[in-house]
Amino acid sequence: MTKRILIGVSTLVVVSVLLATGVVAQQPPAQGAGARAGGAGQGRQGGRGPGGAPPPLNWPAPALPDGPITAQSAMPQHRDLRITVTKGLSHPWAMAFLPDGGILVTERAGRMRLIRNGVLQSEPIAGVPAVAAGGLNGLLDVALHPQFAKNRWVYFTYHKPVGAPPAAAAAAPAAGAPAGRGGGRGAAQQFELVLGRGTFDGKALTDVREIFNTRAPGSASRIVFARDGTLYMSSGNADEGPQGPPQDPNDYRGKVLRLRDDGSVPPDNPFVGRAGYKPEIFSLGHRTQLGMALHPETG
């Protein structure tokens, strides 16, 4: 049988199907019996909380079999699928497949995990910087450099904490789970969306560097390497107003950025040298981008 993974996200630009061992991550059950229904401020049924902000999302995880799960694909060359179930992850956001068959997985609370032969390793990857997690914020995407076999570089996006957290968020989330929704909606900026790079030695990230900082609390993020070696990084924002950050060419939020592998600006970016525009911007006017991939034929 062909081993495969099928990844579904809510707002994919392009769906990329990866031919590798499948991982179905199960999150811990939601806390409290009224997670899906109940009074105000609970689940999706409770309306908006104080200050007009939506209440935290609190969805119970469905039960998963121990696996492997068999399924059939519509693609004749990969008809029979065998999906390995890996449990024990909390709020997994992204995966990167290592040349040796291992899988790096980010958990939004701020941990990077390693899966080998379908088994989640007990110890998180060391060396990950401090992360501000909440809502669609936290440790987000992870990707390998195209020359990873030579340089061992791992790239990741995360929200860097800056300043003291708001009083309302002082309580630590249960079981390491992110709290609230965040996403750059609040007036007080307490975190910045950052692109980091580290060298992976098999157990830890070393020589970790902050190679690009948006200086803004953009929500969510994806990173993809193009065939020319440049890196595309998304920075989301939930503001839909005509004068909101996604429409502001001097703001990184609500954009797709194009960078060199050291975080610098490629000279052929579309807005380089244009007054009032951030030179890293490749496209603007986006909301929260939860998926991003290259076209498999055109690149």
SULZI-V478214 format. One record per backbone hydrogen bond with DSSP energy under -1.0 kcal/mol. CO is the residue of the C=O (numbers start at 1). NH is the residue of the N-H. E is the energy in kcal/mol with one decimal. If there is no record, write none. Layout:
# SULZI-V478214
CO;NH;E / CO;NH;E
This chain:
# SULZI-V478214
2;82;-1.1 / 18;5;-1.8 / 18;20;-1.3 / 39;42;-1.3 / 42;46;-1.3 / 49;52;-1.6 / 53;49;-2.8 / 69;83;-3.5 / 71;81;-3.2 / 75;78;-1.6 / 76;79;-1.0 / 79;73;-2.9 / 80;2;-1.6 / 81;71;-1.7 / 83;69;-3.0 / 91;108;-2.5 / 94;106;-2.0 / 96;104;-3.0 / 98;101;-2.0 / 102;98;-2.9 / 103;115;-2.5 / 104;96;-2.1 / 105;113;-3.7 / 106;93;-2.7 / 107;110;-2.5 / 108;139;-1.4 / 111;107;-3.2 / 112;125;-3.8 / 113;105;-2.6 / 114;121;-3.0 / 115;103;-2.1 / 116;119;-2.0 / 119;116;-2.5 / 126;205;-3.2 / 134;137;-2.1 / 136;220;-1.7 / 137;134;-1.2 / 141;157;-1.6 / 143;155;-3.2 / 145;148;-2.1 / 147;150;-1.8 / 147;151;-2.6 / 148;152;-2.4 / 152;200;-2.8 / 153;145;-2.0 / 154;198;-2.4 / 155;143;-2.5 / 156;196;-3.5 / 157;140;-3.0 / 158;194;-3.0 / 159;132;-3.0 / 160;192;-1.9 / 166;169;-1.3 / 167;170;-1.6 / 173;176;-1.1 / 174;177;-2.4 / 180;135;-1.3 / 181;136;-2.0 / 190;162;-2.3 / 192;160;-3.2 / 193;214;-2.6 / 194;158;-2.1 / 195;211;-1.6 / 195;212;-1.5 / 196;156;-2.1 / 197;209;-3.0 / 198;154;-3.1 / 199;206;-2.8 / 203;126;-1.3 / 204;201;-2.2 / 206;199;-3.0 / 209;197;-2.3 / 212;195;-3.2 / 216;193;-2.8 / 216;218;-1.1 / 219;236;-1.7 / 222;234;-2.7 / 224;232;-3.3 / 226;229;-1.7 / 230;226;-3.0 / 231;259;-3.0 / 232;224;-2.4 / 233;257;-3.6 / 235;254;-1.9 / 235;255;-1.7 / 236;219;-1.6 / 241;244;-1.7 / 244;247;-1.5 / 245;248;-1.4 / 246;285;-1.6 / 248;251;-1.5 / 249;278;-2.7 / 254;286;-2.3 / 255;235;-2.6 / 256;282;-3.3 / 256;283;-1.7 / 257;233;-2.4 / 259;231;-3.3 / 260;263;-2.0 / 264;260;-2.8 / 266;269;-1.6 / 269;272;-1.3 / 271;274;-2.0 / 274;277;-1.6 / 278;281;-1.4 / 280;258;-2.9 / 283;256;-2.4 / 295;299;-2.0
